[in-house]
């Protein structure tokens, strides 16, 4: 029946991008922390385009995705990882101005660093990151933005 196959196609339009996120999160070789925000945005954009941006066709799906995102994956640590991922920070200009992402970054600093003096130093040094100064501006660091994953595995 054609209606059955139309439903199968719609399921594939939704599940393909979501499975890519699951594979990213489950990957043992690459830390997902700095990538999950962007992956979710990319998945939702892909789903939207696959339904020709007809909101009526994907709004219920987005409601389900957003409910799961908000209760399980939407955490300050993920926002901080996204902000501190140079691959996205320097190529997606909105990252540095996204209130939700900035809020997550500040929540992480507050929660993980008990010393107010150290918190203030971190915030001051974020300007070096934002303005591509100091070590963030050397050619090697600039080149590695898109080829080196910002994770602990890189230190081995």
C-alpha positions as CSV (number, residue, x, y, z in Angstrom):
1,X,0.0,0.0,0.0
2,X,1.4,3.4,-0.9
3,X,0.3,4.9,2.4
4,X,2.5,2.4,4.3
5,X,5.5,3.3,2.2
6,X,4.9,7.0,2.7
7,X,4.9,6.4,6.4
8,X,8.2,4.5,6.1
9,X,9.7,7.4,4.2
10,X,8.6,9.8,6.9
11,X,10.1,7.6,9.6
12,X,13.4,7.5,7.8
13,X,13.4,11.3,7.3
14,X,13.2,11.6,11.1
15,X,15.2,8.7,12.3
16,X,18.3,9.1,10.0
17,X,19.4,12.4,11.7
18,X,18.5,11.2,15.2
19,X,20.5,8.0,14.7
20,X,23.5,10.1,13.7
21,X,23.2,11.9,17.1
22,X,23.0,8.6,18.9
23,X,26.1,7.4,17.1
24,X,28.0,10.6,18.1
25,X,27.0,10.3,21.7
26,X,27.9,6.6,21.8
27,X,31.3,7.0,20.1
28,X,34.2,6.0,22.3
29,X,36.9,7.6,20.1
30,X,35.6,11.2,20.1
31,X,34.1,13.1,23.0
32,X,30.6,14.2,22.2
33,X,30.5,17.0,24.8
34,X,31.5,19.8,22.4
35,X,29.5,18.5,19.5
36,X,26.0,17.5,20.8
37,X,24.5,21.0,20.6
38,X,25.5,21.5,17.0
39,X,24.5,17.9,16.2
40,X,21.0,18.5,17.5
41,X,20.6,21.8,15.6
42,X,21.9,20.1,12.4
43,X,19.5,17.1,12.9
44,X,16.5,19.4,13.4
45,X,17.4,21.4,10.3
46,X,17.8,18.2,8.3
47,X,14.4,17.0,9.4
48,X,12.8,20.4,8.7
49,X,14.3,20.4,5.1
50,X,13.2,16.8,4.5
51,X,9.6,17.9,5.1
52,X,10.1,20.9,2.8
53,X,9.9,23.2,5.8
54,X,6.2,22.3,6.2
55,X,5.9,22.9,9.9
56,X,2.6,21.0,10.1
57,X,4.5,17.8,9.1
58,X,7.3,18.0,11.7
59,X,5.9,20.1,14.7
60,X,4.8,17.0,16.7
61,X,8.2,15.4,16.1
62,X,10.0,18.5,17.3
63,X,7.8,18.6,20.4
64,X,8.9,15.0,21.2
65,X,12.6,15.8,20.4
66,X,12.5,19.0,22.5
67,X,10.9,17.2,25.5
68,X,13.7,14.6,25.4
69,X,16.4,17.2,24.8
70,X,15.2,19.3,27.7
71,X,14.9,16.5,30.2
72,X,18.0,14.4,29.3
73,X,20.6,16.1,27.2
74,X,20.1,19.9,27.6
75,X,22.6,20.5,30.4
76,X,25.0,23.4,31.2
77,X,28.0,21.2,30.6
78,X,26.9,20.5,27.0
79,X,26.4,24.3,26.5
80,X,29.9,25.0,27.8
81,X,31.4,22.3,25.6
82,X,29.7,23.8,22.6
83,X,30.9,27.3,23.5
84,X,34.4,26.1,24.1
85,X,34.7,24.0,20.9
86,X,36.7,26.2,18.6
87,X,35.4,24.5,15.5
88,X,32.0,26.0,16.2
89,X,32.9,29.1,18.2
90,X,35.0,30.6,15.4
91,X,32.8,29.5,12.5
92,X,29.3,29.9,13.8
93,X,29.2,33.5,14.9
94,X,25.9,33.1,16.9
95,X,27.6,30.8,19.4
96,X,29.3,33.6,21.2
97,X,26.1,35.5,21.5
98,X,23.6,32.7,22.3
99,X,22.1,33.5,25.7
100,X,21.3,29.9,26.4
101,X,24.8,28.8,25.6
102,X,26.4,31.6,27.6
103,X,24.1,30.8,30.6
104,X,25.3,27.2,30.5
105,X,28.9,28.3,30.3
106,X,28.5,30.6,33.3
107,X,26.6,27.9,35.3
108,X,29.4,25.4,34.7
109,X,32.0,27.9,35.8
110,X,30.0,28.7,38.9
111,X,29.3,25.0,39.7
112,X,32.8,23.6,39.0
113,X,34.9,26.3,40.4
114,X,34.2,27.2,44.0
115,X,36.7,30.1,44.2
116,X,35.2,33.5,43.2
117,X,38.7,34.7,42.3
118,X,39.3,31.8,40.0
119,X,35.8,32.3,38.4
120,X,36.6,35.9,37.8
121,X,40.0,34.9,36.2
122,X,38.3,32.4,33.9
123,X,35.8,35.0,32.7
124,X,38.7,37.5,32.1
125,X,40.6,34.9,30.2
126,X,37.6,34.1,28.0
127,X,38.2,37.4,26.3
128,X,41.5,35.9,25.0
129,X,39.4,33.0,23.5
130,X,36.8,35.3,22.1
131,X,39.3,37.8,20.6
132,X,41.7,35.1,19.3
133,X,44.5,36.5,21.4
134,X,47.5,34.8,23.1
135,X,47.8,31.1,22.3
136,X,44.4,31.1,20.6
137,X,45.8,33.3,17.9
138,X,48.9,31.4,16.9
139,X,48.8,29.8,13.5
140,X,49.0,26.2,14.8
141,X,46.0,26.7,17.1
142,X,44.0,28.4,14.3
143,X,44.8,25.5,11.9
144,X,43.8,22.8,14.5
145,X,40.3,24.3,15.1
146,X,38.6,22.0,12.6
147,X,41.0,19.0,12.7
148,X,41.5,18.4,16.4
149,X,38.7,17.3,18.6
150,X,38.5,19.2,21.9
151,X,38.7,16.2,24.2
152,X,40.8,14.5,26.7
153,X,41.7,11.8,24.2
154,X,43.9,14.3,22.4
155,X,46.3,14.5,25.3
156,X,47.4,10.9,25.0
